[in-house]
Amino acid sequence: MTTIKDKMNHKFRNLEGGLFLDVSKADVGSSTEEFFLAGGDNMAWADMFYPDPSIPLSVKKATLACVEEGSVSHYTLPIGLGKLREAVAKHVEKKTGLSIDPNRNVVITPGSDSGLLFAMMPFIEEGDEVLIFDPSYPSNFLNVQLLGGIPVSIPTRFDENYQISIEELEKRVTPKTKMVVLTHPNNPTTVVYRKENLIQLTKFIVEHDLVLVCDQAFEDHIYDGIEFVAPCTLPGMWERTVTVCSLSKGYGLSGYRIGYIYTNDVIMDVLYAATVNVCGAPSTISTYGAIAALEDASILPSYTTKLEKRQHTFYEMMKDIPGVKLHKSESGILAWLDIHALGSSQEVAQYIMKHANIMVNEGTPYGKEGEGYIRIVSCTFYEEKDAILRYQRIKDALIALGKEKGF
Ligand SMILES: Cc1ncc(COP(=O)(O)O)c(C=O)c1O
């Protein structure tokens, strides 16, 4: 008799838990719930201002109106309501200068996690190799494996501010390489790849005739005047890039589960068929809220100002801790700390959990290069004073651990 596991597709058979292991595995399991119920704080979920209410008024009104006028109980269009796709197209144009057709180049997805899988699905065949910058979002590695591909890690380094090395790419490209996956800005490092670096990368992609999946979930808040360039706008890239975005991170609307993909007509035709088949239609109530968010020009600039200040405060509090190294966050709501000198990712994350009563992420799920790092979601809590109280507890714990280690 075979076991039920034996019946499983080999790509799934050895999966365990969620994306995260050990301490951070808890964030999908019951021990997390226990930790939170016992008063522990959560700075491990990339969820802006969590756990505080932070819905913009325009979004709240549109959401309530959807209930009041009754459309809440009905389907939207399978590829997403036209009005939402139009608002997305306008947003993309404002952000990138790219003029896209809301009826041919955009599909709405339930968040960008599913969007990432959909973006890869039409391309990856058994044994295809996919170049993934390391560290980066854990789904990048897992999605490729689930589709039968082979993730190939391309290391990026603290001392080079995690920019992409073409030498490292050239060393690993083979006739089986099909795709590059870029998380831009990056999660967990927060790095925004610079224009010169992206020009080199996209030349490499065109020369080797590869496909690019670009995850721009964190594109909406970039700090210190750094320029954001969307790779699909660079020469030769529109025809080979699938760009995946979300309202979760920039608008702080993770609970709405609205993301979108934009790409050329040829790829989109396939995605229209594939996503509709799996997702049905995006949530109606969330669609109303998302349209209001995209049409309210005041939300993003006010959040950027607030978050940039928060990131500076975090950096100033953490930068002189013995045994800890970090760059100032360049985007979004995260911070990435090099804690090699204090111990392993697991040891330090557990120490913070025990002594500061705060859950942060181990670096290891973000790739081989993640060992010796921790990720902290620095932009949790709406009020800066509430965040600072937690920063101080983390700082005290790291200083105490440093003392134990002889710093
Ligand atoms: C880099 C990156 N991409 C995509 C996602 C998925 O977010 P959502 O499905 O809420 O759009 C996340 C969530 O943490 C992320 O960090």
The ligand as an SDF file (V2000), in Angstrom:
LIG
                    3D

 16 16  0  0  0  0  0  0  0  0999 V2000
    7.9210   41.1900   -2.2660 C   0  0  0  0  0  0  0  0  0  0  0  0
    6.5220   40.7640   -2.0630 C   0  0  0  0  0  0  0  0  0  0  0  0
    5.7800   40.4760   -3.1310 N   0  0  0  0  0  0  0  0  0  0  0  0
    4.5080   40.0840   -3.0090 C   0  0  0  0  0  0  0  0  0  0  0  0
    3.9230   39.9520   -1.7740 C   0  0  0  0  0  0  0  0  0  0  0  0
    2.4920   39.4960   -1.7030 C   0  0  0  0  0  0  0  0  0  0  0  0
    1.6660   40.4600   -1.1640 O   0  0  0  0  0  0  0  0  0  0  0  0
    0.0960   40.5270   -1.5200 P   0  0  0  0  0  0  0  0  0  0  0  0
   -0.3260   39.1640   -1.9180 O   0  0  0  0  0  0  0  0  0  0  0  0
   -0.5430   41.0070   -0.2790 O   0  0  0  0  0  0  0  0  0  0  0  0
   -0.0120   41.4990   -2.6670 O   0  0  0  0  0  0  0  0  0  0  0  0
    4.6460   40.2280   -0.6310 C   0  0  0  0  0  0  0  0  0  0  0  0
    4.0530   40.0770    0.7130 C   0  0  0  0  0  0  0  0  0  0  0  0
    4.6940   40.1330    1.7180 O   0  0  0  0  0  0  0  0  0  0  0  0
    5.9820   40.6530   -0.7870 C   0  0  0  0  0  0  0  0  0  0  0  0
    6.7220   40.9560    0.2730 O   0  0  0  0  0  0  0  0  0  0  0  0
  1  2  1  0
  2  3  1  0
  2 15  2  0
  3  4  2  0
  4  5  1  0
  5  6  1  0
  5 12  2  0
  6  7  1  0
  7  8  1  0
  8  9  2  0
  8 10  1  0
  8 11  1  0
 12 13  1  0
 12 15  1  0
 13 14  2  0
 15 16  1  0
M  END
$$$$
